[in-house]
Amino acid sequence: MRASSSERQSRGTGVSASEPQPLQPPLQRGAVDPCDGPVTKQFARGIPEASIARLPLYLRALQAMADRGITTVSSQELAVAAGVNSAKLRKDLSHLGSYGTRGIGYEVAYLLYQISRELGLTQEWAVMIVGVGNLGRALANYGGFATRGFRAACLIDVDPAQVGERVGSLVVRPLDDLELLVGEHKIAIGLIATPAAAAQDVCDRLVAAGVRSILNFAPAVVAVPADVELRKVDLSTELQILAFHEQRRAAAATTGGEPGGSAPSGAVPSGAVPSGADPSGAVPGAGVRAGAAPAPAVPAQLSAAVRA
């Protein structure tokens, strides 16, 4: 397989890609990375948001390969494993600098480290979870945080019945302790898993306490200052989008058409009365009017069934 141009030459290094690039082992936590200087900051400023969003996909694929003992991978193989096209992958990696070798591809361990470093995962980040309902408890017990550079440092809840309970290795603390715990544990990221009505107040308190990265699981839109990074995960919204596509498939199966496409040849357009048909709209011999198959209603908030 011919190597891509981004695999043939490292950007801005002046080193021929035919020469094997040194494999830099991951640093131990607390060690200083000699590359964490102006060059890395320059790359970080120039990486598009869309590329940043795909880096975790590459990281997961590379980690799976490393676990299987794979040492090198081509751009095509990595792209397939990550679920993107190879041209997009090569462009994304070019923002970091290319670490491929002609005729070989990418060193899995080295690229794994480089992406981890760019994502800030060569150090540990303390996380605070606010809201210890069903979702909060699931997040607190998620073992994947520790293996990805995150540490659930403390749990917060306003319910007196929850305060003092042990969830995993942590004891639930009252909401009044939020500001104290942010400073005590040097919280870097706040996870909001509260009911919708409480989300904005919790967000405001996290920001006021100095937290500048927030992941919101509550089914509510929250506002943050310009210097705060906010990400949202809304399970009910994702389910509703899936329900929309299922509805279209069901309608297409009823009419014999394609989801989102035009009606098949000979089909009666919705609202049209065929020649010789009853003016009421009924089509002789048909159980339903073409294109009029009803779909089940989608609840406005599926998440209401689960306490945040």
Secondary structure, DSSP 8 states (H G I E B T S, - for coil): ----HHHHB-TTT--BTTS---------TT---TTTTHHHHHHHHH--HHHHHHHHHHHHHHHHHHHTT--EE-HHHHHHHHTS-HHHHHHHHHTT---EETTTEEEHHHHHHHHHHHTTTTS-EEEEEE--SHHHHHHHT-THHHHTTEEEEEEEES-TTTTT-EETTEEEEEGGGHHHHHHHTT--EEEE-S-HHHHHHHHHHHHHTT--EEEE-SSS-----TTSEEEE--HHHHHHHHHHHHHHHHHHHHHTS-TTS---TT---TT---TTS-TTS--TT-SS-TT--------S-GGGGS--
